[in-house]
Amino acid sequence: MAKIYKSPAKIRRDSQEKERCVILGEYIIETNGTVREAAAKFGISKSTVHKDVTEKLRETDRALYGEVKKVLIRNKAERHLRGGQATKQKYCAMKKVSG
């Protein structure tokens, strides 16, 4: 069953910063998502998500950090493939419009 996430942007920053990194980490693991996808989902910047899941999460929950790190490493390894697909789609769309 899909978990419902509340936006960390709406969580009070002063007392819930550690909770935000855990929520982001869980989201990335459950969806196999990227930092960009998590940032868009929760309405915060990519740099905030990255800092939360790489630095703050390491201090807060080591086990969760290890799982998130695996997803981020896989995403980084696949990055060039996703970029190639985006370029292919762009040029296919341009070809359909012009021809």
N, C-alpha and C positions, 0 to 999 in steps of 0.2 A: 504494500500500500504506500502510495506517495506521501512523503512527509510535507507538511505545510510549514514554510519558512516565513518568519516575520523579518522584515527588513532591518538589518543591523544599523542602517542610517537612522532608524526611528528609535533605536535603543539609546538610552542616556549614555553618553560617551564616558563620563567620569567614572561611573561604577561598573560599566558593562563591557569594557574594552576587551577583557579576556574572553568573555562569552562570545563576542563578535568573531574572534579568530576561530573559535571552535565551530560556530555556525557555518562560517565560510569553508572551513576544512571539511565538515560533513557534507556540505553541498557539492564541493568539488569531487569528493570521493563517490558519492551516490550517483552523480550525473556524469562522471568522468569528464567534467567540464574544464574549460580553460579559465585562466585568470580574467580574461576579457569577458567571458560569458558570466562569470560570477559577479564581476563589477557591474555589468548591465542589469543583471537580475536584482541586485540589491541597491542599485543607484549610488554607488560610491566609485571612487577612481581606481584604475588598475593598479596604480602604485600603492594605494592603501591596502587593497586585497593582497598584493604580492608581499608587502611588508608584514601584514597580519599572518599569512600562512607560512612564511619562511622564517621570520624572526620571533614574533610573539607566540605563535603556536608551539614552537620548539621549547619555549620556557613553560608553557601552560600544560601541554599534553604531548609527551614524547611519542607515544604510540600512534596517535592520530597524525602527528607531524610526519612520521615515517611513511604512512599510507599516502598522505597528500604529496609527499616528495616523489613517490613512485609515479603518481598520476602526472605531476608536472614534468618529470623527466620524459615520460612517454609522449606527452603533448609536445615537448620541445623536439623530440626525435621525429615526430610526424608533421611538424610545422611546415617544412618545405613541400610536403605532399598537399596539404590544405591550400597553400599559396598557389601551387600549380593548378589545382582544380578551380580556384577562383579565377585565375587568368584564362583558363580554358573556357569557362562559362561566360566570361566577359566577351571574348572574341566570338564565341558561338552566337551570343545575343546580338552582337554588332553585325555579324554576317546575315542573320535572319532579317534584321531591320533594313539593311542595304540591298539585300538580294532576294 
